[in-house]
C-alpha cells in the first residue's frame, strides 16, 4: 500500500485547511479546504509561491520566529500562534519532521471552536 496515497486521501478530506510549506517558505501543497479558503488570494495558484507573498512584514517576522523555535527544539511539535476571530478558531504552526527529527517543512493547523 502506498502511504503517500493514503495520507493525501486523509488530508484532502479534512474540513480544515492544510497549507504545507517547505523550509524555503514555498507553498508546496494545499488541500481542498485550503484552496477554497485562500481562493481570494489565488487558491491553487499559490502552490509554488512564497508563503510571505500572502503576509505582511509583522506576520513574516513572527512566522520566522516560530520556525526558529521549532528548528531549535526537536521535541517541539507545534506552537500556538493565536486566535482567528473571523473563523472562530485557534491557529498553530506545526513542524513536519523526517524520521531523524530534521524539520522538512511546516503547516498551519486550525482548531475550530466547539
C-alpha positions as CSV (number, residue, x, y, z in Angstrom):
1,X,0.0,0.0,0.0
2,X,1.3,3.4,-1.0
3,X,1.2,5.5,2.2
4,X,1.6,8.7,0.2
5,X,-1.8,8.0,-1.4
6,X,-3.3,7.1,2.0
7,X,-2.1,10.2,3.7
8,X,-3.0,12.5,0.9
9,X,-6.5,10.9,0.9
10,X,-6.8,11.7,4.6
11,X,-5.6,15.3,4.4
12,X,-7.7,16.1,1.3
13,X,-10.9,15.2,3.1
14,X,-10.2,17.4,6.2
15,X,-12.6,20.2,6.7
16,X,-9.8,22.4,8.0
17,X,-7.3,24.0,5.5
18,X,-3.8,22.5,5.3
19,X,-1.1,24.6,3.6
20,X,2.2,22.8,3.7
21,X,5.3,25.0,3.3
22,X,8.9,23.8,2.7
23,X,11.9,25.1,4.6
24,X,12.4,27.8,1.9
25,X,8.9,29.0,2.8
26,X,7.4,27.9,-0.5
27,X,3.9,26.6,-0.5
28,X,4.1,23.1,-1.9
29,X,0.7,21.7,-1.0
30,X,-2.9,22.9,-0.4
31,X,-5.7,20.6,0.5
32,X,-9.2,21.3,-0.9
33,X,-10.2,23.3,2.1
34,X,-7.2,25.5,1.9
35,X,-7.7,26.1,-1.8
36,X,-11.3,27.2,-1.0
37,X,-10.3,29.4,2.0
38,X,-7.5,31.1,0.1
39,X,-9.4,31.5,-3.2
40,X,-9.3,35.3,-2.8
41,X,-5.5,35.1,-2.8
42,X,-5.3,32.8,-5.8
43,X,-6.2,29.4,-4.4
44,X,-4.4,26.6,-6.2
45,X,-2.1,29.2,-7.9
46,X,-0.5,29.8,-4.5
47,X,1.4,26.5,-4.9
48,X,5.0,27.2,-5.8
49,X,4.8,30.7,-4.3
50,X,6.4,32.1,-1.2
51,X,4.2,32.0,1.9
52,X,5.4,35.5,2.6
53,X,3.7,36.9,-0.6
54,X,0.5,36.5,1.5
55,X,1.8,38.0,4.7
56,X,2.7,41.5,6.0
57,X,6.1,42.2,7.4
58,X,5.0,41.7,11.0
59,X,3.4,38.3,10.2
60,X,6.6,37.3,8.3
61,X,8.7,38.3,11.3
62,X,6.5,36.3,13.7
63,X,6.5,33.2,11.4
64,X,10.3,33.2,11.2
65,X,10.5,33.4,15.0
66,X,8.1,30.5,15.3
67,X,10.1,28.4,12.8
68,X,13.3,29.3,14.6
69,X,11.9,27.9,17.8
70,X,10.8,24.7,16.1
71,X,14.2,24.3,14.4
72,X,16.0,24.7,17.8
73,X,13.9,22.1,19.7
74,X,13.5,18.7,18.0
75,X,10.8,17.8,20.6
76,X,8.6,20.8,19.9
77,X,5.8,19.8,17.6
78,X,3.6,22.9,17.4
79,X,3.3,26.5,18.5
80,X,0.0,28.3,19.2
81,X,0.1,31.4,17.1
82,X,-3.2,33.0,18.0
83,X,-6.9,33.1,17.6
84,X,-8.7,33.9,14.4
85,X,-11.9,35.7,15.3
86,X,-13.3,35.7,11.8
87,X,-13.2,31.8,11.6
88,X,-13.6,31.3,15.3
89,X,-10.5,29.1,15.6
90,X,-7.2,28.8,17.3
91,X,-4.2,28.5,14.9
92,X,-0.9,26.6,15.3
93,X,2.2,26.2,13.3
94,X,3.1,22.6,13.2
95,X,6.6,21.2,12.4
96,X,6.8,18.3,9.9
97,X,9.9,16.3,10.6
98,X,11.6,13.3,8.8
99,X,12.5,10.1,10.6
100,X,15.6,11.7,12.0
101,X,13.6,14.6,13.5
102,X,15.0,17.0,10.9
103,X,12.4,19.7,10.1
104,X,11.4,19.4,6.4
105,X,8.6,21.9,6.5
106,X,5.6,23.1,8.4
107,X,1.9,23.8,8.1
108,X,-0.8,25.8,9.9
109,X,-3.3,23.8,11.9
110,X,-6.7,25.3,12.6
111,X,-8.7,24.2,15.6
112,X,-12.3,25.4,15.4
113,X,-14.4,26.3,18.5
114,X,-16.8,23.6,19.6
